[in-house]
Amino acid sequence: MKTLKFLALASLLFFACNNGKQSQSNNADETFHTVSEAIITGYLAWRPANGVGLGYHQYDGLVTDLSKASIAKELERLKGDVQKLAAIDTTALSAANFYDYRILRSAINYEIFNIEDIAAYTKNPMTYAGAVDVTIYAKRNFAPLENRVKSIIAIEKAAPAMFAAAKANLNDTLAKPYIETAIAVAEGSASFLRGDLVVALKDLKNDSLKKAFTTVNNAAVAEIKAYVDYLKKEKLPKATTHYAIGVANYKKMLLYSEGLTIEPDSILAIGLKKLKEEQAVFNAAAKTINPNKKPIDVFHDLQKEHPTAENLIPDARKNMESIRQFLIDKSIITMPSNIRVKVEETPQFARATSTASMDSPGPFETVATEAYYYITPVDPSWTAKQKEDWLSVFNHYSTINISIHEAYPGHYTNFLHLNASKATKIEKMFGSYAFVEGWAHYCEKMMADAGYGHTGDTVTAAKFRLTQSADALLRLCRLCVSIKTHCHGISVDEGTKFLMDNWYQGDKPSRQEALRGTFDPGYLFYTIGKLEILKLREDYQKQEGANYSLKKFNDEVLNHGLPQLYLLREVMLKDKSIWKKVL
């Protein structure tokens, strides 16, 4: 009888204890849900353009107040969000909510870093150069044309306040690459407003609305031109070369962006080692193609096999379907949708900073689901040498490799999986740079390894490997130039030389890459992400053994949002002891 009473008491205590734990967990999860929803609401309220990009059209026509007071208030709000998150008992969160918690916390910390440490609103004129961004309203039919034009008018009306804020906020002296790039971006934006935008809205029938648009659009173009003149006359003469963010900030970038605590110089050592290894791959492929020439000469010969300026875009289009079918036939990855991507020229305003890019609809977009793969065409104003350098980058083999990166199975396929997955709002909203670009860069090597583009012919295979390796060399050079620029203080000229020596391209594209490194130190994450995914695949394959398949791995990688890759290791790997071994 005593035994029965003891067992009953023990059972009661067990259930009471577990119910208490369950209640504690539920309370923490409910608190996180409430706090996170409030954080997201505040985040998008200050960044309505982000909301529109995500597919939340309650933000249509709204703009960010870029005044000093508004920026200070937003910084205060973000710091308050960090405190609210810190007050949550993370030990009581469910695994899924703790996953989202860390994604959200990193996103908020990075925003604070961008305002406070990087000082984007006081040091970088590019922050304002493309502020009058109405492209999404012109290219996607998520609302009747008249409604979209009204949104465009509302945004363009804010142009005077935007550029007044720029002049009030920007430091007296600014970095020369920032100024020059801001001028190019702003000039491209003005060109888009007075050209492509007008053409895109040609079907507008409402005469009064058309007249209102014309008036406001002309005024917005004038404001942008005035900003360009301001930069040229007031800022360019006093320009400096002080664009390096420094070691301390570089470490913060690694931590807040990707959860990495590794020293920048340790990453640089890895990058330089991988650069030598990739150059050996490059040399071996060149030797297979022509053993009687130097590898660089073989590559330059291959680069001559490029389209004309007129055929650049059409040639890119023609191979898209065969790449997609290869993925299906070889069982490499699931294709969740039959909706195809549209291949178009890069909009004028974006050409200063883009070679090729993918522009997919937002994950919450339900009406306008078009997706665009942009390629920057030859500029007629370039010299003959610059044109040849540009087209050589888009030789027939490299163009396929770029298409793999941008569309199938790269960015566009990633987008399709994200939409088809059970990823949460937080997982869809906040993406890791290393995951997004690392996945696309990983796909280049994966497809070359899988044999795309040839049927066993060794020379053709070597040509694809050579161009895939050349693109890998570019991303490795980005890693090295990023760290050398921001932690070691090298100049744009030195960065250009490093790229020319190790990427084997001409001055024009190499200089553009070195310039990008001054304002986008995070472009090292292309290689970091690729290396992290390859390490994850190696560990996952060991874990799964006979149950492993490439398709299973690739699908699983894309089924959990766009996370920092250390989080994905926790989801996909059972052995906790190797979770932090990301590289």
C-alpha positions in Angstrom: 0.0 0.0 0.0 2.9 2.4 0.9 4.5 1.5 -2.5 1.3 2.4 -4.4 1.0 5.7 -2.5 4.7 6.4 -3.2 4.2 5.7 -6.9 1.1 7.8 -7.1 3.0 10.7 -5.4 6.0 10.3 -7.7 3.7 10.2 -10.7 1.9 13.4 -9.5 5.2 15.2 -9.0 6.5 14.0 -12.4 3.5 15.4 -14.2 3.4 18.5 -12.1 7.1 19.1 -12.9 6.6 18.5 -16.7 3.5 20.6 -16.8 5.5 23.4 -15.1 8.3 23.0 -17.7 5.7 22.9 -20.5 4.0 26.0 -19.1 7.3 27.8 -18.8 8.1 26.9 -22.4 4.7 28.0 -23.7 5.1 31.3 -21.9 8.5 31.9 -23.4 7.3 31.0 -26.9 4.3 33.2 -26.5 6.4 36.1 -25.3 8.8 35.6 -28.2 5.9 35.6 -30.7 4.5 38.8 -29.3 7.9 40.5 -29.1 9.0 39.4 -32.5 5.8 40.6 -34.2 6.2 44.0 -32.6 9.8 44.1 -33.7 8.9 43.2 -37.3 6.1 45.8 -37.3 8.5 48.5 -36.2 11.3 47.3 -38.5 9.0 47.5 -41.6 7.3 50.8 -40.5 10.7 52.5 -40.9 11.7 50.5 -44.0 8.5 50.5 -46.1 10.4 49.8 -49.3 11.6 46.5 -47.7 7.9 45.7 -46.9 6.9 46.2 -50.6 9.9 44.1 -51.7 8.7 41.3 -49.4 5.2 41.5 -50.9 3.5 43.4 -48.2 1.6 46.0 -50.2 0.1 48.0 -47.2 3.5 49.8 -47.5 3.0 50.8 -51.2 3.9 54.5 -51.8 5.5 55.0 -48.4 9.1 56.2 -47.9 11.6 56.2 -45.0 12.1 59.5 -43.2 15.9 60.0 -43.5 16.1 63.0 -41.3 18.7 63.0 -38.4 15.9 62.9 -35.8 14.2 59.9 -37.5 17.5 58.0 -37.8 18.2 58.6 -34.1 14.8 57.5 -33.1 15.1 54.3 -35.2 18.5 53.6 -33.6 16.9 54.0 -30.2 14.0 51.7 -31.2 16.4 49.0 -32.4 18.4 49.1 -29.2 15.2 48.7 -27.3 14.4 45.7 -29.4 17.7 44.1 -28.4 16.8 44.6 -24.7 13.4 43.1 -25.2 14.9 40.0 -26.8 17.6 39.8 -24.1 14.8 39.6 -21.5 13.4 36.4 -23.0 14.4 33.2 -21.3 15.9 31.4 -24.3 16.4 28.2 -22.4 12.6 27.8 -22.3 12.1 28.4 -26.0 11.2 25.6 -28.4 14.0 24.6 -30.8 12.1 26.2 -33.7 11.6 29.5 -31.8 15.2 29.6 -30.6 16.3 29.2 -34.2 14.1 32.2 -35.2 15.2 34.1 -32.1 18.9 34.0 -33.2 18.0 35.0 -36.7 16.0 38.0 -35.5 18.6 39.1 -32.9 21.4 39.0 -35.5 19.3 41.1 -38.0 18.6 43.7 -35.4 22.2 43.9 -34.2 23.4 44.2 -37.8 21.0 47.2 -38.3 22.4 48.9 -35.3 26.0 48.1 -36.6 25.1 49.6 -39.9 23.8 52.9 -38.4 26.2 53.3 -35.5 29.5 51.6 -36.5 29.5 51.7 -40.3 27.7 55.1 -40.2 25.9 54.4 -43.5 23.8 57.6 -43.2 26.7 59.9 -42.5 29.6 58.4 -44.4 28.1 56.8 -47.5 26.4 59.0 -50.1 25.3 55.8 -51.9 22.7 55.4 -49.1 20.8 58.3 -50.7 21.8 57.9 -54.4 19.1 55.4 -55.2 16.5 56.5 -52.6 13.9 57.4 -55.2 13.5 53.7 -56.1 10.2 53.0 -57.9 11.3 50.1 -60.1 9.2 47.5 -58.4 6.1 49.6 -59.3 7.0 49.7 -62.9 8.0 46.1 -63.5 5.5 44.1 -61.4 1.7 44.2 -61.8 0.7 43.6 -58.2 -1.9 46.4 -58.4 -3.8 48.3 -61.2 -1.5 50.6 -63.1 -3.2 53.7 -61.8 -2.7 52.6 -58.2 1.0 51.9 -58.9 1.4 55.3 -60.5 -0.1 56.9 -57.5 2.5 55.1 -55.3 5.3 56.3 -57.7 4.0 59.9 -57.4 3.9 59.7 -53.6 7.5 58.4 -53.5 8.8 61.0 -56.0 7.2 63.8 -54.0 9.5 62.9 -51.1 12.6 63.4 -53.2 13.3 66.9 -52.0 13.2 65.8 -48.3 15.4 62.8 -49.1 18.2 64.8 -50.6 17.9 67.6 -48.1 18.4 64.9 -45.5 21.5 63.7 -47.4 23.1 67.1 -47.4 22.3 67.5 -43.7 23.5 64.1 -42.6 26.6 63.4 -44.7 30.0 64.2 -43.2 32.0 67.1 -44.7 34.6 64.7 -46.2 33.7 61.4 -47.7 35.6 58.5 -49.3 36.3 59.0 -53.0 35.0 55.5 -54.2 31.8 56.1 -52.3 31.3 59.5 -54.0 32.1 58.3 -57.4 29.9 55.2 -57.1 27.1 57.3 -55.7 27.3 59.7 -58.6 27.1 56.7 -61.1 24.1 55.2 -59.2 22.3 58.6 -59.0 22.9 59.3 -62.7 21.6 55.8 -63.5 18.5 56.4 -61.3 17.8 59.7 -63.1 18.2 58.0 -66.5 15.7 55.3 -65.4 13.1 57.8 -64.2 13.2 59.9 -67.4 13.6 57.0 -69.8 12.6 53.4 -68.8 10.0 54.4 -66.3 8.2 56.7 -68.7 8.1 53.8 -71.3 6.9 51.3 -68.6 4.0 53.6 -67.8 3.0 54.3 -71.4 -0.3 52.5 -71.1 -1.6 54.8 -68.4 -4.9 56.3 -69.7 -5.8 58.7 -67.0 -4.7 62.1 -68.4 -4.8 64.0 -65.1 -2.8 61.3 -63.4 -0.4 61.2 -66.3 0.1 65.0 -66.0 0.7 64.7 -62.3 3.2 62.0 -62.8 5.1 63.9 -65.5 5.3 67.0 -63.2 6.5 65.0 -60.2 8.8 62.8 -62.2 10.5 65.7 -63.8 11.0 67.3 -60.4 12.4 64.1 -58.9 14.9 63.9 -61.8 15.9 67.5 -61.2 16.4 66.7 -57.5 18.7 63.7 -58.3 20.7 65.9 -60.8 21.1 68.5 -58.1 22.4 65.8 -55.7 24.9 64.7 -58.4 26.1 68.3 -58.8 26.3 68.6 -55.0 28.5 65.5 -54.8 30.7 66.7 -57.7 31.1 70.2 -56.5 31.0 69.9 -52.8 32.2 66.4 -52.0 34.5 65.2 -54.7 37.1 68.0 -54.3 37.5 67.1 -50.6 37.3 63.3 -51.2 39.5 61.0 -49.1 40.7 57.4 -49.3 39.4 56.6 -45.8 37.0 53.8 -46.6 38.4 50.9 -44.6 36.1 49.9 -41.7 38.9 48.6 -39.6 39.6 45.3 -37.8 37.2 45.9 -34.9 34.2 46.6 -37.2 35.2 43.8 -39.5 34.9 41.4 -36.6 31.5 42.8 -35.8 30.4 42.4 -39.4 31.5 38.7 -39.3 29.6 38.2 -36.0 26.4 40.0 -36.7 26.1 38.9 -40.3 27.1 35.3 -40.0 27.7 34.4 -36.4 31.4 33.9 -37.1 34.0 34.6 -34.4 37.1 33.6 -36.5 39.8 36.3 -36.9 39.9 38.1 -40.2 43.5 37.2 -40.8 42.6 33.5 -40.2 40.0 33.8 -42.9 42.6 35.5 -45.1 45.0 32.6 -44.6 42.2 30.2 -45.6 41.4 32.3 -48.6 45.0 32.5 -49.8 45.4 28.8 -49.4 42.2 28.1 -51.3 43.3 30.6 -54.0 46.5 28.6 -54.7 44.5 25.3 -54.8 42.0 26.8 -57.2 44.8 28.1 -59.4 46.1 24.6 -59.6 42.6 23.4 -60.8 42.6 26.3 -63.3 46.1 25.3 -64.6 45.2 21.6 -64.9 42.0 22.4 -66.9 44.0 24.7 -69.2 46.6 22.0 -69.8 43.9 19.6 -70.8 42.6 22.1 -73.4 46.0 23.0 -74.8 49.2 21.7 -73.1 51.4 23.8 -75.5 50.2 27.1 -74.1 50.4 28.9 -70.8 47.2 28.5 -68.7 46.5 32.2 -68.8 46.8 32.2 -72.6 44.5 29.2 -72.9 41.9 31.1 -70.8 42.3 34.2 -72.9 41.7 32.2 -76.0 38.6 30.7 -74.5 37.4 34.2 -73.5 37.5 35.2 -77.2 34.6 32.7 -77.7 32.1 35.3 -76.6 28.8 36.6 -78.0 28.5 40.0 -79.7 27.2 42.9 -77.7 23.8 42.4 -79.5 23.7 38.6 -78.7 24.7 38.8 -75.1 21.2 38.6 -73.7 19.7 36.2 -76.3 22.6 33.8 -75.9 22.0 33.8 -72.1 18.3 33.0 -72.6 18.9 30.0 -74.9 20.6 27.8 -72.4 18.3 28.4 -69.4 15.9 25.5 -70.3 18.7 22.9 -70.8 20.2 23.8 -67.5 16.9 23.3 -65.7 16.2 20.0 -67.5 19.6 18.7 -66.5 18.7 19.2 -62.9 15.6 17.1 -63.3 17.2 14.4 -65.4 20.2 14.0 -63.1 18.1 14.1 -60.0 20.2 16.9 -58.5 17.5 19.0 -56.9 13.7 19.3 -56.7 12.1 22.0 -58.9 9.1 23.1 -56.9 7.5 25.2 -59.7 7.2 25.4 -63.4 7.3 29.2 -63.4 10.3 30.3 -65.5 12.6 33.3 -64.9 12.7 36.2 -67.3 16.2 37.2 -68.7 16.5 41.0 -69.2 19.0 43.8 -69.3 20.0 45.2 -66.0 18.0 48.4 -65.3 20.1 51.5 -66.1 20.2 52.7 -62.5 21.8 49.5 -61.3 24.5 49.1 -63.9 27.2 50.9 -61.9 27.4 48.1 -59.4 26.1 45.0 -61.1 27.4 42.5 -63.7 24.6 40.0 -63.4 21.9 39.6 -60.8 18.7 37.8 -59.9 15.6 39.8 -58.9 12.9 37.5 -57.5 9.5 38.6 -56.1 9.1 38.8 -52.4 8.3 35.7 -50.5 4.9 37.1 -49.5 4.0 38.3 -52.9 0.8 36.6 -54.1 -0.1 38.5 -57.3 3.0 39.7 -59.3 5.3 36.6 -59.2 7.5 37.5 -62.1 11.2 37.0 -61.5 14.0 38.6 -63.5 17.6 37.5 -64.3 19.5 40.7 -65.2 22.6 40.9 -67.2 24.4 44.2 -67.7 25.0 44.9 -71.4 27.9 46.6 -73.1 27.8 50.4 -72.6 28.1 52.1 -76.1 30.2 54.8 -74.5 33.0 52.4 -73.5 36.3 52.2 -75.4 36.8 49.2 -77.7 39.1 47.7 -75.1 36.6 48.1 -72.3 33.9 46.5 -74.4 36.1 43.5 -75.2 37.1 43.1 -71.5 33.4 43.1 -70.6 32.3 40.6 -73.3 35.2 38.3 -72.4 33.7 38.0 -68.9 30.6 36.7 -70.6 32.2 34.1 -72.9 30.0 31.2 -73.8 31.1 29.0 -71.0 31.2 31.7 -68.3 27.7 32.8 -69.2 26.4 29.4 -68.5 28.2 29.4 -65.2 26.7 32.8 -64.3 23.2 31.5 -65.3 23.7 28.5 -62.9 24.6 30.9 -60.1 21.8 33.3 -60.7 18.9 31.1 -61.8 19.2 27.3 -61.9 19.9 25.9 -59.4 21.2 29.1 -57.8 19.2 32.1 -56.6 16.0 31.5 -58.4 15.8 27.9 -57.4 16.5 28.9 -53.8 13.6 31.4 -54.0 11.3 28.7 -55.3 12.2 26.4 -52.5 11.8 29.2 -49.9 8.3 29.8 -51.2 7.4 26.1 -51.1 8.9 25.4 -47.7 7.4 25.7 -44.2 9.9 28.5 -43.3 8.5 31.1 -40.9 8.0 34.8 -41.5 11.3 35.5 -39.7 13.2 32.9 -41.8 11.8 34.4 -45.0 12.4 38.0 -44.1 16.0 37.9 -42.9 18.5 36.2 -45.1 22.2 35.5 -44.5 24.6 36.9 -47.1 26.8 33.8 -46.8 23.9 31.5 -47.2 22.3 33.3 -50.2 25.5 33.9 -52.2 27.3 30.9 -50.8 24.5 28.6 -52.1 24.6 30.1 -55.6 28.4 29.9 -55.7 28.4 26.3 -54.4 26.0 25.5 -57.3 28.7 26.5 -59.8 31.1 23.8 -58.6 28.4 21.3 -58.0 27.1 21.6 -61.6 30.7 21.3 -63.0 31.2 18.2 -60.9 27.9 16.8 -62.2 29.1 17.2 -65.8 26.8 19.8 -67.1 27.4 21.0 -70.7 29.2 18.0 -72.2 28.8 14.2 -72.7 32.2 13.1 -71.6 34.3 15.0 -74.0 37.4 15.9 -72.0 38.2 19.2 -73.8 34.7 20.5 -73.5 34.6 19.4 -69.9 37.9 21.2 -69.2 36.5 24.4 -70.8 33.6 24.4 -68.4 35.9 23.6 -65.5 38.3 26.4 -66.5 35.5 29.0 -66.5 34.0 27.7 -63.3 37.4 27.8 -61.7 37.9 31.4 -63.0 34.7 32.5 -61.3 35.8 30.7 -58.1 39.1 32.7 -58.4 37.1 35.9 -58.5 35.2 35.1 -55.3 38.4 34.0 -53.6 40.0 37.3 -54.7 37.0 39.1 -53.3 37.6 37.5 -49.9 41.3 38.4 -50.0 40.7 42.0 -51.3 37.9 42.6 -48.7 40.2 41.7 -45.8 43.2 43.4 -47.3 41.2 46.6 -47.9 39.4 46.9 -44.6 41.9 45.3 -42.2 45.3 46.0 -43.9 44.5 49.2 -45.7 45.4 48.5 -49.3 44.3 50.9 -52.0 41.9 50.5 -54.9 44.9 50.3 -57.3 46.5 47.6 -55.2 43.2 45.7 -55.0 42.9 46.0 -58.8 46.4 44.6 -59.3 45.7 41.7 -56.9 42.6 40.9 -58.9 44.3 41.2 -62.3 47.2 39.0 -61.1 45.0 36.3 -59.6 41.7 36.5 -61.4 43.3 37.0 -64.8 40.9 39.6 -66.1 41.5 43.1 -67.5 41.6 46.4 -65.7 38.0 47.4 -66.3 36.3 44.5 -64.5 39.1 44.1 -62.0 38.9 47.8 -60.9 35.1 47.5 -60.6 35.5 44.6 -58.3 38.1 46.4 -56.2 35.8 49.4 -56.0 32.9 47.3 -54.9 35.1 45.9 -52.1 35.5 49.4 -50.6 31.7 49.7 -49.9 30.8 46.0 -49.8 33.3 44.3 -47.5 30.7 41.5 -47.1 31.4 40.2 -50.6 33.9 37.8 -49.0 30.7 35.8 -48.0 30.4 34.3 -51.5 33.4 32.1 -50.7 32.7 31.8 -47.0 29.2 30.5 -47.7 30.4 28.1 -50.4 33.1 26.6 -48.1 30.5 26.3 -45.2 28.1 24.4 -47.5 30.8 22.1 -48.8 31.8 21.3 -45.2 28.2 20.8 -44.2 27.7 18.4 -47.2 30.8 16.4 -46.2 29.6 16.1 -42.6 26.0 15.3 -43.7 27.2 12.6 -46.1 29.2 10.9 -43.4 26.1 11.0 -41.1 23.7 9.7 -43.7 25.9 7.0 -45.2 23.9 4.8 -47.6 20.9 7.1 -47.2 22.8 10.1 -48.6 22.0 11.5 -52.0 22.9 14.9 -53.5 19.3 15.7 -54.1 18.4 14.9 -50.5 21.2 17.2 -49.3 20.4 20.1 -51.6 16.6 19.9 -50.9 17.3 19.9 -47.1 19.6 22.8 -47.3 16.9 24.9 -48.9 14.1 23.9 -46.6 15.0 26.0 -43.6 14.9 29.6 -44.8 18.0 31.6 -45.5 19.9 31.1 -42.2 23.4 31.7 -41.0 25.0 28.4 -41.8 26.0 27.5 -38.2 22.2 27.3 -37.5 21.7 25.0 -40.5 24.4 22.7 -39.1 22.3 22.4 -35.9 19.3 21.4 -37.9 20.9 19.0 -40.3 23.6 17.3 -38.1 23.0 15.1 -35.1 26.5 15.3 -33.7 26.6 18.4 -31.5 30.4 18.2 -31.2 30.8 19.3 -34.8 28.1 22.0 -35.0 30.6 24.9 -34.7 33.1 23.4 -37.2 31.8 25.5 -40.0 35.0 25.8 -42.1 
